[in-house]
């Protein structure tokens, strides 16, 4: 039973890479995440396929404001006349005025790449934005969607717990599980750090908090529904510790930042590859790079920033 939960492939990067969700209850809808501006036609198609019109949507809930999850929020909200946007208090200002999000990402990728990849960010009117503190409850036609503060990947991250379906919409806090890695042993999973706000202790705690709810499944942005919650959470904990260990062993070995980054990427490739092959995955190293090369790059960035920040905090 899907409990009125619809998965929408936003089309970002490749098929089955980036998901948004539509939850339907008694003819009313709530979107959870929305992808980039380029996902707008897919979001509206998903709504129509579920038998709803834009005026039937009451909520757009964002797990966090990274652009693959929230970049299209302004354009989507412009199509939903009755909807409110629900977002972590730390992320609300970036939806009302996305200029800082745009400037930060453009400084890294360049304006042209940003336009092509995400589309220009549209502000959401402040009166349509609701800040969801920990425990905030969204009422979808009598169905409770509870927002839980779950840092670790980002400080502005929340998870949506759907009491009716007994599932969590986890954004990135419960890792990445691409369907290409599924084997007879079930889904494969790995953590995602984000480039600037990785906090391993907070991530461990957030994962434990979600598992304590005893959900039947997790709905990941990358990608879709996974069960085996206990086993996957154990795999995440083991890998977070292994990633931290990799970073800590490189503190003095690579004084040059770019050299350290490349060494970190190589070590992460070895870690994830060994685990994927032990899981029964039949791909080779080139396949691994094609499927998670971008994630390895981002995780290496995240570990590097975490390591540098940890040094600054050490007396």
C-alpha angles and dihedrals in degrees: 000000000000096000092221094304115145124190116216119196103217093201094234114155096336140344115294093015106102124031136190122187137221118202115197125197125169093337095312126107142210123191118211110204121340112210121225131325088271089064093064096099090049092050092051091045089052090052092051092046088055090054096251134123125218090257089060093065114098101175146030108192118192121204088202139332102257106132098245086061104032110013093107096046096106095050093044093048089052087062095047108071097185102036130110122205116233117200141155112277090245091056101043097088091054091058093048092046112015095177094105092050090050095046094049095049093041091054088060103036105021130244096273094053091046092052092049097043103038110007123230112311116244120209120240114226109255093233090062095053122093120192110222112210118192110299095017109157123217114203112216105183090312096322115116120226107184121203115217125193104238113171126175101090091046134350090234095056127124133177122216115224112200105204095190094056095029092228137122127227097213108182102199102326094092092049136241125305115177116195092227088073096053113122138168084282091063130245124351119220140190133180124252119214105189115225101267116016107046111147112175096193092050091046092053090050094048092051091050091049092055094045089052088064087065094224120190090226146350122235107212126195087223092060138346132264123351128177124185085086097169094048094045092049089053090051090051093050092050092050095045089055091046091050092050090049090052091052094046093051089057097053095104102015099074114036090172108082096214092048091050090049092053091047090050091052091051092050092048091049089054092047097050094039094052091049094046093051091046086052089059100258111154101204126112132232093273090053089050091053092048093051103038105012091110091049091050089052092050093045091051089051091049093050091048093053091045091051093049092047091049090054091052090053093050111094 
